[in-house]
Amino acid sequence: MNSADYKARLQARQAELRRRLERIETDLDEPRNPDDDDRAVERNNDEVLEGLGDAGQRELIAVDAALGRISAGTYGVCARCGEPISEKRLDAVPHAALCADCAASA
């Protein structure tokens, strides 16, 4: 797969993450139920949504960084050791900044 293909995949993932994060934010901004039992359930749901939002934010940062590496011409090169990142790894994790060996030792 060439960098243009990875760029398209990353841009699609970026758009998906932004949509998901918007929905999470909208859900978290919803007015709360005045019933105590329902509020307790909503608080638990909010904690789950916040966790998903945090994970989504981290992935979005990684995707944005990968798109930056494509623009800079350094995509597919390990940020730690400078060796090429395998295509197999990039297929599985297109926003990977580290080769499998460096990621395993991190």
C-alpha positions in Angstrom: 0.0 0.0 0.0 1.4 3.4 -0.8 1.3 6.6 1.4 -1.7 8.0 -0.6 -3.7 4.9 0.4 -2.7 5.2 4.0 -3.5 9.0 3.9 -7.0 8.2 2.7 -7.5 5.6 5.4 -6.1 8.0 8.1 -8.3 10.9 6.8 -11.4 8.6 6.9 -10.5 7.5 10.5 -9.9 11.2 11.5 -13.4 12.2 10.2 -14.9 9.2 12.0 -13.2 10.0 15.3 -14.3 13.7 15.1 -17.9 12.7 14.5 -17.7 10.2 17.4 -16.2 12.8 19.7 -18.8 15.3 18.8 -21.6 12.8 19.6 -19.9 12.0 23.0 -19.7 15.7 23.8 -23.3 16.3 22.8 -24.4 13.3 25.0 -22.3 14.7 28.0 -24.0 18.1 27.6 -27.5 16.7 27.8 -29.6 17.9 30.8 -29.5 15.4 33.6 -32.6 13.6 35.0 -33.8 15.0 38.3 -34.5 11.4 39.7 -31.6 10.3 42.0 -31.6 6.7 40.7 -31.5 7.8 37.1 -28.8 10.4 37.8 -26.6 7.7 39.3 -27.0 5.6 36.1 -26.3 8.7 34.0 -23.1 9.4 36.0 -21.9 5.9 35.3 -22.7 6.3 31.7 -20.9 9.6 31.6 -17.8 8.0 33.0 -17.9 5.4 30.2 -18.4 8.2 27.7 -15.5 10.2 29.1 -13.3 7.2 28.9 -14.3 6.6 25.3 -13.8 10.3 24.6 -10.3 10.2 26.1 -9.3 7.2 24.1 -10.8 8.8 21.0 -8.8 12.0 21.6 -5.5 10.1 22.0 -6.2 8.2 18.8 -7.1 11.4 17.0 -3.8 13.0 18.1 -1.9 9.9 16.8 -3.9 10.1 13.4 -3.1 13.8 13.1 0.6 13.1 13.8 0.6 10.3 11.2 -0.9 12.7 8.6 1.8 15.2 9.5 4.4 12.5 8.9 3.0 11.8 5.5 3.2 15.5 4.7 6.7 15.6 6.0 7.8 12.5 4.0 8.7 10.6 7.2 5.6 8.3 7.3 6.5 4.6 7.7 9.8 5.4 9.4 10.1 4.5 13.1 10.4 7.6 15.2 12.7 5.9 17.7 15.2 3.8 15.7 14.7 5.2 12.2 14.1 1.8 10.6 11.1 1.3 8.3 7.8 0.3 9.9 6.6 -2.9 8.3 3.6 -2.7 6.0 1.9 -5.4 8.0 2.1 -3.1 11.1 0.9 -0.1 9.2 -2.0 -2.1 7.7 -3.0 -3.0 11.3 -2.2 0.4 12.9 -1.9 3.1 10.2 -1.1 5.8 12.7 1.9 3.8 14.2 4.9 5.9 14.9 7.1 3.1 16.1 8.2 -0.2 14.5 7.0 -3.4 16.2 10.3 -3.9 18.0 10.4 -0.3 19.4 6.7 -0.5 20.3 7.2 -3.7 22.2 10.1 -2.2 24.2 8.2 1.0 25.0 
